[in-house]
Amino acid sequence: MSTETPRTVMVELNPDEVAFITEQLPGVEAVCESPIHECMSPAFATAEILSVFVHSRVTPDILDAMPALKFIATRSTGYDHIDLETCNARGILVANVPRYGDNTVAEHTFALILSLSRKIHKAYQRTVAGDFSLANLEGFDLKGKTLGVVGAGSIGLHVIRIAIGFGMRVIAYDVKPNPLIAEVLNFHYVSFGELLANADIISLHAPLLPATRHMINAETITLIKRGALLINTARGGLVDTDALLTALDEGIISGAGLDVLEGEELIEEEERLMRAPEAAESLRMLIRQHILLRRPDVVITPHMAFYSREARQRILETTVGNIRAYLAGTPENVVNAPAGQDREAPGS
């Protein structure tokens, strides 16, 4: 077995992140600030370790171009941007950062809720224009309102704690309910349909899986309590954009706070999508996003719920730990089940 550190390349790193990574992992190559599919190079063929962020689409083509790859460290909790099926078949381990921004995302969730409940975004725009009138700026108290949390995992539980502090009633839906936690935090588990029917504010914190894609759709929206707010800081694909637009037009949903959008990557890739085989559908999705951006009853932030100084540092520290654990032969935070578990040790 070689004593040299196997070749490690990292993409989507900001300049300030490069300094920390290269200090902690000497010899690591911080290749570019762009996603891997934008800066892929033949030189990557010899890399054993790859680290990416959520904007990198690690497709079978990318994996085929990296035959020496054995380990992927994504600097995110979600990993739907990585083709796990191909990784499993090739024996490539994938590790994530399971917990780095529980409180961070929860705090941003309430930033979106308060922006809508107190019409802060509208008030700011009006005040900047020199208009200090209160017309149509009446909001509502959170105290006494019902918050429905879809996905009571680590982030969802932080949201629940904050909601209790506001004096809200909390109901939650989760595929794996924990009655003890519910009793301690004073919230109640309900069915998904019951949550939609009773929540004044619905906050999504579920992972994007085949079973959860478009969980907010034309059918489930009919169950929603009229006038409720919808908040999504999880994954854009949880919400069917067409159904959301219809619900907003009809007043079923009175407002939406979105840190993630279905097909959000298209906003940054308008020129490329024109040349894509699926250009027609991509363009339709892009138009939907622009319609949402223009609506006064929608607040959109650019996938930044995780983006605090402290959370970014935790991401880097955990990623360094994941790479070191892999090199030591004791990988941590692995999210897949690759073939060939008795594969060669790192660097062999």
Buried (B, 14 or more C-beta within 10 A) or exposed (E): EEEEBBBBBBBBBEEEBBEBBBEBBEEBBBBBBEBBBBBBEEEBEEBBBBBBBBBBBBBEEBBEBBEEBBBBBBBBBBBBBBBBEBBBBBBBBBBBBBEBBBBBBBBBBBBBBBBBBBBBBBBEEBEEEEEEEEEEEEBBEBEEBBBBBBBBBBBBBBBBBBBBEBEBBBBBBBEEBBEEBBEEBEBBBBEBEBBBBBBBBBBBBBBBEEEBBBBBBEEBBEBBBEEBBBBBBBBBBBBBBBBBBBBBEEEBBBBBBBBBBBBBBBBEBEEBBEEEEEEEEBBEBBEBBEEBEEBEBBBBBEBEBBBBEEBBEBBBBBBBBBBEBBBEEEBBBBBBEBEEEEEEEBBE
